[in-house]
């Protein structure tokens, strides 16, 4: 196909990979995504690079690690001089649009757009169409809320939030005249918890519809708040899937389906307060493993990619969809290399930076999870450290739900040493100073 495809990035917030049928969910939560995976490409082992909202978004927009942009935690604005994927698409002749949650315009009280319109210079280059809220969970609930359009006018909506955002998406698609290809970034809030209510707000009826869920293995025998929240969490995911189906239907109706790549993924997962006092910000798979499915030109054939892939690979992948070469200094690699079978020396691990709950770093291979923490640093105030202490080691083949921490087991000292060297290398590749990594203190008797 000589014509450059349209590209829709369908981005969810806090969605675990195992909410989808194509990843093993037994309830009928994601029929549309499952069909997309059957026809397109399923990335079986996909992971975030930073398990918190703002930093993950900064990584996707720039192709740089959170410490490279300075957006290492929430509430730090993307630098005004940051070059984003929107800029690259614009330079290549694409129309660029953004709908939904932005989360990259505010820095404390210095630049506070959490409930105000985001000015044009803080929109990361999305200059052709804009309908967003910087922190959507502050301007809306599961039902009803508001965003701001490109002229900074308040646009209110009534109804279930995911449905309303999709209504705006469908309106946008109807205005495309086909003269230029478009890149549309859709950033939903679901299935993220509603901050001011500290619960998940699925569509009315979710508690009954999904009450017969199978407890995910990592949650079995834990406290947390999944018992009261998981049915609504699945309800949120089902709503996203319903709206994915609406978008696909609209593309077919407009005759654009075969010329459009749809890329579906999330910023991080959710551990339901079983690993720390919140829902994310940990190295565990419940928190870092995400769904990732693509369909459209270059992503067809019902392929399943088994290699480990990172959210950091997404920016280069999206640009490659539009025929744009990976820019100098951009991290990650185009996933097309794997899809087309031409990848050489694909990384055997994914690398994570963890903030807010701690200053942490981790790698995950197919067999091992290894993470370190800076005990004398503050996860909100500090982005990195010169010294880390080993915190977790899991054998994922023997212990897929990460119940047995081997970090101070002397039988695995050589494994930890080997993984520490890989972690140091990945930190250096991300532009960090190579740290000292100390062994974990033996467990108290």
Secondary structure, 3 states (H helix, E strand, C coil): CCCCCEEEEEEECCCCHHHCHHHCCCCCCCHHHHHHHHHCEEEEEEECCCCCHHHHHHHHHHCCCHHHHCCCCCCCCCCCCCCCHHHHHHHCCCEEEEEEECCCCCECCCECCCCCCCCHHHCCCCCCEEEEECCHHHHECCEEEEEEECCCCEEEEEEEHHHHHHHHHHHHHHCCCCCCCEEEEEECCCCCCECCCCECCCCCCHHHHCCCCCCCCCCCCCCCCHHHHHHHHHHHHHHHHHHHHHHHHHHHHCCCHHHEEEEEEECCCCCCCCCCCCCCCCCCHHHHEECEEEEECCECCCEEEEEEEEHHHHHHHHHHHCCCCCCCCCCCCCCHHHHCCCCCCCCCCEEEEECCCCCEEEEECCCEEEEEECCCCCCCCCCCCCEEEEEEEEECCCCCCCCCCCCCCHHHHHHHHHHHHHHHHHHHHCCCCCCEEECCCCCCC
